[in-house]
Amino acid sequence: MKLPSHIAIIMDGNGRWGLKKYNDRNKGHYYGLQNINKVVKDCIKSNIKYLTLYTFSTE
Protein backbone atom coordinates (compact mmCIF):
# COMPACT_ATOMS: atom_id res chain seq x y z
CA MET A 1 0.00 0.00 0.00
CA LYS A 2 1.31 3.45 -0.94
CA LEU A 3 1.46 5.88 1.98
CA PRO A 4 0.90 9.63 1.63
CA SER A 5 3.87 11.97 1.67
CA HIS A 6 2.00 14.58 3.73
CA ILE A 7 -0.34 14.15 6.72
CA ALA A 8 -2.16 17.09 8.31
CA ILE A 9 -3.84 16.90 11.73
CA ILE A 10 -6.14 19.44 13.35
CA MET A 11 -5.85 18.98 17.09
CA ASP A 12 -9.33 19.90 18.24
CA GLY A 13 -11.06 18.93 21.45
CA ASN A 14 -8.16 18.00 23.72
CA GLY A 15 -9.07 20.63 26.30
CA ARG A 16 -12.78 19.80 26.19
CA TRP A 17 -12.02 16.09 26.51
CA GLY A 18 -9.76 16.70 29.53
CA LEU A 19 -12.37 18.93 31.14
CA LYS A 20 -15.11 16.34 30.61
CA LYS A 21 -13.08 13.30 31.68
CA TYR A 22 -10.79 14.75 34.38
CA ASN A 23 -12.29 18.18 35.12
CA ASP A 24 -8.92 19.56 33.98
CA ARG A 25 -8.23 21.07 30.53
CA ASN A 26 -4.48 20.67 31.01
CA LYS A 27 -4.81 16.89 31.30
CA GLY A 28 -6.48 16.88 27.90
CA HIS A 29 -3.57 18.81 26.43
CA TYR A 30 -1.09 16.49 28.15
CA TYR A 31 -2.68 13.35 26.69
CA GLY A 32 -2.99 15.03 23.30
CA LEU A 33 0.76 15.66 23.36
CA GLN A 34 1.41 12.01 24.23
CA ASN A 35 -0.57 10.97 21.15
CA ILE A 36 1.30 13.45 18.96
CA ASN A 37 4.60 11.95 20.14
CA LYS A 38 3.37 8.55 18.92
CA VAL A 39 2.20 10.02 15.60
CA VAL A 40 5.57 11.70 14.98
CA LYS A 41 7.45 8.47 15.69
CA ASP A 42 5.12 6.50 13.39
CA CYS A 43 5.54 9.08 10.61
CA ILE A 44 9.32 8.83 10.91
CA LYS A 45 9.20 5.01 10.81
CA SER A 46 6.88 5.13 7.79
CA ASN A 47 8.97 7.71 5.92
CA ILE A 48 6.16 10.27 5.82
CA LYS A 49 7.93 13.34 4.45
CA TYR A 50 5.65 16.08 5.86
CA LEU A 51 3.52 16.30 9.00
CA THR A 52 1.44 19.42 9.61
CA LEU A 53 -0.12 20.01 13.03
CA TYR A 54 -2.62 22.78 13.63
CA THR A 55 -2.34 23.29 17.37
CA PHE A 56 -3.27 26.88 18.16
CA SER A 57 -6.69 28.23 18.96
CA THR A 58 -7.86 31.43 20.65
CA GLU A 59 -10.78 29.78 22.43
DOVEX-403134 format. One record per residue: y, z, x of N, C-alpha, C in turn; residue in three letters. Coordinates in steps of 0.1 Angstrom, whole numbers, padded with zeros to 4 digits, always signed. Each point is the difference from the previous one (the first is absolute). Layout:
<nodes>
YZXYZXYZXALA ...
</nodes>
This chain:
<nodes>
-0012+0000+0008+0012+0000-0008+0012+0000+0009MET +0010-0009-0003+0012+0000+0007+0010+0010-0005LYS +0005+0008+0010+0010+0011-0003+0014-0005+0000LEU +0009+0006-0007+0014-0005+0001+0006+0004+0013PRO +0011-0007+0004+0007+0004+0013+0011+0010-0003SER +0004+0001-0013+0011+0009-0003-0004+0008-0013HIS +0002+0013+0001-0002+0009-0011+0012+0008-0003ILE +0005+0000-0012+0012+0008-0004-0004+0011-0010ALA +0005+0012+0002-0003+0011-0008+0013+0007-0005ILE +0001+0002-0013+0011+0007-0005-0005+0014-0003ILE +0005+0010+0007-0004+0014-0002+0008+0006-0011MET -0006+0000-0012+0007+0005-0011-0009+0011-0007ASP +0006+0011-0003-0007+0010-0008-0005+0012+0008GLY +0001+0000+0014-0005+0011+0007+0006+0013-0004ASN +0013+0001-0001+0007+0012-0004-0004+0005-0014GLY +0000-0010-0009-0004+0004-0014-0014+0005+0000ARG -0009-0006+0007-0014+0004+0001-0001+0014+0005TRP +0007+0003+0011+0000+0013+0006+0006+0011-0009GLY +0010-0004-0007+0006+0009-0010-0009+0004-0011LEU -0007-0011-0005-0010+0002-0011-0012+0008+0004LYS -0005-0003+0012-0013+0006+0004+0002+0013+0007LYS +0011+0002+0008+0002+0012+0008+0013+0007-0003TYR +0007-0005-0009+0014+0005-0003+0009+0000+0013ASN -0003-0010+0008+0008-0001+0013+0001-0015+0004ASP +0012-0006-0001+0002-0014+0004-0004-0002+0014ARG +0003+0009+0009-0003-0002+0014-0015-0002+0003ASN -0009+0007-0008-0014-0002+0002-0004-0014-0003LYS +0006-0006-0010-0002-0014-0004+0004-0009+0012GLY +0011+0002+0006+0004-0008+0011-0009+0002+0012HIS -0005+0013+0002-0009+0003+0011-0013-0008-0002TYR -0006+0000-0011-0012-0007-0003+0002-0015+0000TYR +0011-0005-0004+0003-0014+0001+0000-0004+0015GLY +0006+0008+0008+0001-0003+0015-0015-0001+0005LEU -0008+0009-0004-0014+0000+0005-0007-0013-0003GLN +0003-0005-0013-0006-0012-0004+0005-0012+0008ASN +0013+0000+0003+0006-0010+0008-0005-0001+0014ILE -0003+0012+0006-0006+0000+0013-0014-0007+0000ASN -0008+0002-0011-0012-0007-0001+0002-0015-0002LYS +0009-0004-0008+0003-0014-0002+0004-0007+0013VAL +0009+0007+0008+0004-0006+0013-0012-0002+0009VAL -0008+0010+0001-0012-0001+0008-0010-0011-0004LYS -0001-0001-0013-0009-0011-0006+0006-0014+0003ASP +0013-0001-0001+0007-0013+0002-0002-0004+0015CYS +0001+0010+0009-0002-0003+0014-0014-0004+0003ILE -0010+0007-0006-0014-0004+0002-0003-0014-0006LYS +0007-0003-0010-0003-0013-0007+0009-0011+0005SER +0008+0002+0010+0009-0010+0006+0010-0005-0010ASN +0005+0008-0009+0011-0004-0009+0012+0000+0008ILE +0007-0012+0000+0011-0001+0009+0013+0007-0004LYS +0003+0000-0013+0012+0007-0005-0004+0009-0012TYR +0007+0012+0001-0001+0010-0011+0014+0004-0003LEU +0004-0002-0013+0013+0004-0005-0001+0012-0009THR +0007+0010+0002+0000+0012-0008+0014+0003-0006LEU +0001+0000-0013+0013+0003-0006-0001+0015-0003TYR +0008+0008+0007-0002+0015-0001+0012+0007-0005THR +0011-0006-0002+0013+0007-0003+0004-0002-0014PHE +0004+0010-0006+0005+0000-0014+0011+0010-0001SER +0010-0003-0009+0011+0009-0002-0002+0010-0011THR -0012-0001-0007-0002+0009-0011-0006+0013+0005GLU 
</nodes>
